[in-house]
Amino acid sequence: MTALQRDRGTAKPPARTAPAADAARAGRSPRRQGVRRHWWFTPWLYLLVPLGLLVTFTYLPIADMVGYSFTDWDGISPERNNVGAENYTDLFTRPELFKVFLVSGVYLIAAVLQICLALYFATVLSFNTRFRNLFKGILFFPYLINGVAIGFVFLYFFRPHGTLDSLLALLGIHGNHLWMGDPDLVNKSLAGVSVWRYTGLNLVLFLGAIQSIPPHLYEAAALDGANRWQQFRHIIAPSIKPVISLSAILAVSGSLAVFEIPYIMTGGANGSQTFVIQSINMAFKFDKFGLASASAVVLIILILLVTWIQRRLVPEERVELS
């Protein structure tokens, strides 16, 4: 063996630089690593359009609305005078403006009833029940109907000598009830329509959550002798707790922002005016856009406050199903 061959055999390969060695150990080239660092903003390019739409059509209008709430703008005149917190003072000191919260309380009670009914039907239909798919369709169908159509249908349902009075007469309850004209009955009647319409939505939410529970939990409970109520109490209710919490948030916010059904059926007459109907009337009927904007700001704050309180009282927990 010559000296040249010995030198070649004992020659050491050139040492790699630290970044190149790290990139080689990670299985990628230094050039590719540099490209990835260079394109760190790529995800933001995909979010640019939805964020732009969100800011344009949500946050900017809210900012304008907050600005209008401190003025006496009538919605037409180019002049806007700053009145400070006068609009907010009117909302909480004038009884005729504050009593709409009592109407929202009726819808809140109806929302609790709606959640209980949806939870009951979802639990029953999650087991092997005859014609359960038919019952699912029947209960969910009202939610698919347009709200305007529902309003006109129930106008005939609640009219004097109408469908409801005829059904009550078959049960031996006679008399002509002013379901839409009596202030003691109108809000209860309208809240009943909301229960009929939105129970199907909560039913679907609860059914989806219940069907995600592993079947072997029911089998183990049945072997231990648990009945249906015990299975609901110890398996179903803890497992779908996040969905129940979500439904509670939607119920509270919905009861504060009721608009469609009472506006179509009564227009807010006979003591059925809700918070949203009152705000719309102040803006477009009495030309008080500043006061209406303050009312809308108060509504947003109330919904956020109720959601925060609910999150504090019932913190979100990760449910492990095994």
C-alpha positions as CSV (number, residue, x, y, z in Angstrom):
1,M,0.0,0.0,0.0
2,T,1.4,3.3,-1.0
3,A,1.6,6.4,1.2
4,L,-1.1,8.1,-0.9
5,Q,-3.5,5.2,-0.3
6,R,-2.7,5.3,3.5
7,D,-3.4,9.0,3.6
8,R,-6.7,8.5,1.8
9,G,-7.7,5.7,4.2
10,T,-7.0,7.7,7.2
11,A,-8.4,11.0,6.0
12,K,-11.4,12.4,8.0
13,P,-14.5,13.8,6.4
14,P,-15.0,17.6,6.6
15,A,-16.8,18.7,9.8
16,R,-20.4,19.9,9.4
17,T,-21.5,23.2,10.8
18,A,-23.8,23.1,13.7
19,P,-27.0,24.2,11.9
20,A,-26.3,21.8,9.1
21,A,-25.7,19.0,11.5
22,D,-28.9,19.8,13.4
23,A,-30.9,19.9,10.2
24,A,-29.4,16.6,9.1
25,R,-30.3,15.0,12.4
26,A,-33.9,16.3,12.1
27,G,-34.2,14.8,8.6
28,R,-34.5,18.0,6.6
29,S,-32.2,20.2,4.7
30,P,-31.1,23.7,5.9
31,R,-32.6,25.2,2.7
32,R,-36.1,23.7,3.5
33,Q,-35.8,24.9,7.1
34,G,-35.1,28.4,5.9
35,V,-38.1,28.3,3.6
36,R,-40.4,27.2,6.4
37,R,-39.1,30.1,8.5
38,H,-39.7,32.5,5.6
39,W,-43.4,31.4,5.2
40,W,-44.4,31.7,8.8
41,F,-47.2,34.1,7.8
42,T,-48.9,31.7,5.4
43,P,-51.7,30.7,7.7
44,W,-52.5,34.4,8.2
45,L,-53.0,34.8,4.5
46,Y,-55.9,32.2,4.7
47,L,-57.4,34.1,7.7
48,L,-57.1,37.5,6.0
49,V,-60.5,37.4,4.2
50,P,-62.6,36.0,7.0
51,L,-61.0,38.3,9.5
52,G,-61.6,41.3,7.2
53,L,-65.3,40.3,6.8
54,L,-65.6,39.9,10.6
55,V,-64.2,43.3,11.3
56,T,-66.1,45.0,8.6
57,F,-69.5,43.6,9.3
58,T,-69.3,43.0,13.1
59,Y,-66.8,45.0,15.0
60,L,-66.9,48.2,13.1
61,P,-70.8,48.4,13.3
62,I,-70.6,47.7,17.0
63,A,-68.1,50.5,17.4
64,D,-70.3,52.9,15.5
65,M,-73.3,51.8,17.6
66,V,-71.4,52.5,20.8
67,G,-70.6,55.9,19.5
68,Y,-74.3,56.6,18.6
69,S,-75.4,55.6,22.1
70,F,-73.8,58.7,23.5
71,T,-75.6,61.1,21.1
72,D,-79.2,62.2,20.4
73,W,-79.0,61.3,16.7
74,D,-82.4,60.8,15.0
75,G,-81.1,58.7,12.2
76,I,-81.7,61.4,9.5
77,S,-80.1,64.6,10.5
78,P,-76.4,65.0,9.9
79,E,-76.1,66.7,13.3
80,R,-75.3,64.6,16.3
81,N,-75.1,66.2,19.8
82,N,-73.2,64.4,22.5
83,V,-75.4,63.8,25.5
84,G,-73.1,61.7,27.6
85,A,-74.7,58.9,29.5
86,E,-78.2,60.3,29.3
87,N,-79.5,57.5,27.1
88,Y,-78.3,54.9,29.5
89,T,-79.9,56.8,32.4
90,D,-83.3,56.8,30.6
91,L,-83.1,53.1,30.0
92,F,-82.8,52.2,33.7
93,T,-84.9,55.0,35.2
94,R,-88.0,55.0,33.0
95,P,-90.3,52.1,34.0
96,E,-91.9,51.8,30.6
97,L,-88.5,51.0,29.1
98,F,-87.3,48.7,31.9
99,K,-90.4,46.5,32.1
100,V,-89.3,44.6,29.0
101,F,-87.0,42.6,31.2
102,L,-90.1,41.1,32.8
103,V,-91.2,39.8,29.4
104,S,-87.8,38.3,28.9
105,G,-88.3,36.5,32.2
106,V,-91.3,34.7,30.8
107,Y,-89.3,33.5,27.8
108,L,-86.5,32.4,30.1
109,I,-88.8,30.2,32.1
110,A,-90.1,28.8,28.7
111,A,-86.5,28.2,27.7
112,V,-85.8,26.1,30.8
113,L,-89.0,24.1,30.0
114,Q,-87.7,23.7,26.5
115,I,-84.4,22.3,27.6
116,C,-86.0,19.8,30.0
117,L,-88.4,18.6,27.3
118,A,-85.6,18.2,24.8
119,L,-83.4,16.4,27.3
120,Y,-86.3,14.0,28.2
121,F,-87.1,13.2,24.5
122,A,-83.4,12.8,23.6
123,T,-82.9,10.4,26.5
124,V,-86.0,8.3,25.6
125,L,-85.2,8.2,21.9
126,S,-81.5,7.3,22.5
127,F,-82.7,3.8,23.7
128,N,-84.3,1.2,21.5
129,T,-87.8,2.8,21.1
130,R,-90.3,1.9,18.4
131,F,-90.6,4.4,15.6
132,R,-87.8,6.5,17.2
133,N,-86.7,7.9,13.8
134,L,-90.2,9.0,13.1
135,F,-90.4,10.8,16.5
136,K,-87.1,12.4,15.9
137,G,-88.3,13.8,12.6
138,I,-91.6,15.0,14.1
139,L,-89.8,16.8,17.0
140,F,-87.2,18.4,14.7
141,F,-89.5,19.4,11.9
142,P,-90.8,22.7,13.6
143,Y,-87.3,24.1,13.7
144,L,-87.0,23.8,9.9
145,I,-90.1,25.9,9.3
146,N,-89.6,29.6,8.5
147,G,-90.4,31.8,11.5
148,V,-92.8,34.1,9.5
149,A,-94.8,31.0,8.5
150,I,-94.9,29.8,12.1
151,G,-96.2,33.3,13.2
152,F,-99.1,33.3,10.7
153,V,-100.0,29.7,11.4
154,F,-100.3,30.3,15.2
155,L,-102.2,33.5,14.6
156,Y,-105.1,31.2,13.4
157,F,-104.3,28.8,16.1
158,F,-104.8,31.4,18.9
159,R,-107.7,33.4,17.4
160,P,-111.1,33.4,19.2
161,H,-113.1,30.3,18.3
162,G,-110.0,29.1,16.6
163,T,-108.1,25.8,16.8
164,L,-107.0,26.0,20.4
165,D,-110.4,27.0,21.7
166,S,-111.9,24.1,19.7
167,L,-109.5,21.7,21.3
168,L,-110.2,23.0,24.7
169,A,-113.9,22.7,24.1
170,L,-113.5,19.0,23.3
171,L,-111.8,18.6,26.8
172,G,-114.8,20.4,28.4
173,I,-113.1,23.8,28.8
174,H,-115.4,26.3,27.2
175,G,-115.0,30.0,26.8
176,N,-113.4,32.5,24.4
177,H,-109.9,33.3,25.5
178,L,-108.1,36.4,24.0
179,W,-104.8,34.6,23.7
180,M,-103.2,37.5,21.8
181,G,-105.2,40.3,23.4
182,D,-105.1,39.5,27.1
183,P,-101.8,40.9,28.7
184,D,-101.9,38.0,31.2
185,L,-102.0,35.4,28.4
186,V,-100.2,36.9,25.5
187,N,-96.6,36.3,26.6
188,K,-97.3,32.8,27.9
189,S,-98.8,32.0,24.5
190,L,-95.9,33.4,22.5
191,A,-93.4,31.7,24.8
192,G,-95.3,28.4,24.1
193,V,-94.8,28.9,20.4
194,S,-91.0,29.4,21.0
195,V,-90.9,26.1,23.0
196,W,-92.7,24.3,20.2
197,R,-90.3,25.7,17.6
198,Y,-86.9,25.4,19.3
199,T,-87.2,22.1,21.2
200,G,-86.1,20.2,18.1
201,L,-82.8,22.1,18.0
202,N,-81.8,21.2,21.6
203,L,-83.1,17.6,20.9
204,V,-80.5,17.2,18.1
205,L,-77.7,18.6,20.2
206,F,-78.5,16.3,23.1
207,L,-79.0,13.3,20.8
208,G,-75.6,13.8,19.2
209,A,-73.9,14.0,22.6
210,I,-75.7,11.0,24.0
211,Q,-74.8,8.8,20.9
212,S,-71.1,9.5,21.6
213,I,-71.3,7.7,24.9
214,P,-69.7,4.2,24.6
215,P,-72.3,1.4,24.7
216,H,-70.3,-0.7,27.1
217,L,-71.1,1.9,29.9
218,Y,-74.8,1.1,29.5
219,E,-74.0,-2.6,29.5
220,A,-72.0,-2.4,32.7
221,A,-74.7,-0.3,34.4
222,A,-77.4,-2.8,33.3
223,L,-75.3,-5.7,34.8
224,D,-75.1,-3.7,38.1
225,G,-78.9,-3.4,38.1
226,A,-79.2,0.2,37.2
227,N,-82.6,1.4,35.8
228,R,-83.1,4.0,33.2
229,W,-83.2,6.9,35.7
230,Q,-80.0,5.8,37.3
231,Q,-78.3,5.4,33.9
232,F,-79.4,9.0,33.0
233,R,-78.2,10.4,36.4
234,H,-74.8,8.7,36.5
235,I,-73.9,8.2,32.8
236,I,-75.9,10.4,30.5
237,A,-76.1,13.7,32.4
238,P,-72.4,13.9,33.4
239,S,-71.3,12.9,29.9
240,I,-73.3,15.6,28.1
241,K,-72.7,18.3,30.7
242,P,-70.8,20.6,28.2
243,V,-73.7,20.4,25.8
244,I,-76.3,21.2,28.5
245,S,-74.1,24.2,29.4
246,L,-74.1,25.4,25.8
247,S,-77.9,25.0,25.6
248,A,-78.2,27.1,28.8
249,I,-76.2,29.9,27.3
250,L,-78.2,29.8,24.1
251,A,-81.4,29.8,26.2
252,V,-80.5,32.9,28.2
253,S,-79.2,34.9,25.2
254,G,-82.3,33.8,23.2
255,S,-84.7,34.9,25.9
256,L,-83.1,38.4,26.0
257,A,-83.1,38.7,22.2
258,V,-86.5,37.4,21.3
259,F,-87.9,39.2,18.2
260,E,-89.3,37.2,15.3
261,I,-92.4,35.5,16.7
262,P,-93.8,38.3,18.9
263,Y,-93.1,40.9,16.2
264,I,-95.0,38.9,13.6
265,M,-97.9,37.9,15.8
266,T,-98.5,41.0,17.9
267,G,-96.0,43.6,16.9
268,G,-95.2,44.1,20.6
269,A,-98.8,45.1,21.5
270,N,-100.7,44.2,24.7
271,G,-97.6,44.0,26.8
272,S,-95.7,41.6,24.5
273,Q,-92.9,44.1,23.6
274,T,-89.5,42.5,24.0
275,F,-86.1,44.2,24.3
276,V,-85.3,44.0,20.6
277,I,-88.8,45.1,19.5
278,Q,-88.5,48.1,21.8
279,S,-85.1,49.0,20.4
280,I,-86.4,48.8,16.8
281,N,-89.5,50.9,17.6
282,M,-87.3,53.6,19.3
283,A,-85.1,53.7,16.2
284,F,-87.5,53.5,13.3
285,K,-90.8,54.6,14.8
286,F,-89.8,57.4,17.2
287,D,-86.5,58.4,15.5
288,K,-84.4,57.9,18.6
289,F,-81.4,56.2,17.2
290,G,-79.2,57.2,20.1
291,L,-81.5,55.7,22.7
292,A,-82.0,52.6,20.5
293,S,-78.2,52.2,20.2
294,A,-77.8,52.4,24.0
295,S,-80.5,49.7,24.3
296,A,-78.6,47.5,21.9
297,V,-75.3,48.0,23.8
298,V,-77.0,47.1,27.1
299,L,-78.4,43.9,25.5
300,I,-74.9,42.9,24.3
301,I,-73.4,43.6,27.7
302,L,-76.2,41.6,29.4
303,I,-75.6,38.6,27.2
304,L,-71.8,38.7,27.7
305,L,-72.3,39.1,31.5
306,V,-74.7,36.2,31.7
307,T,-72.4,34.0,29.7
308,W,-69.4,34.9,31.9
309,I,-71.4,34.2,35.1
310,Q,-72.5,30.9,33.7
311,R,-69.0,30.0,32.8
312,R,-67.8,30.8,36.3
313,L,-70.6,28.9,38.0
314,V,-70.3,25.9,35.7
315,P,-66.7,25.8,34.4
316,E,-66.0,23.9,31.2
317,E,-64.7,20.4,32.0
318,R,-63.2,17.8,29.8
319,V,-65.3,14.6,29.9
320,E,-63.4,11.4,29.6
321,L,-65.6,8.5,28.3
322,S,-64.0,5.1,28.7
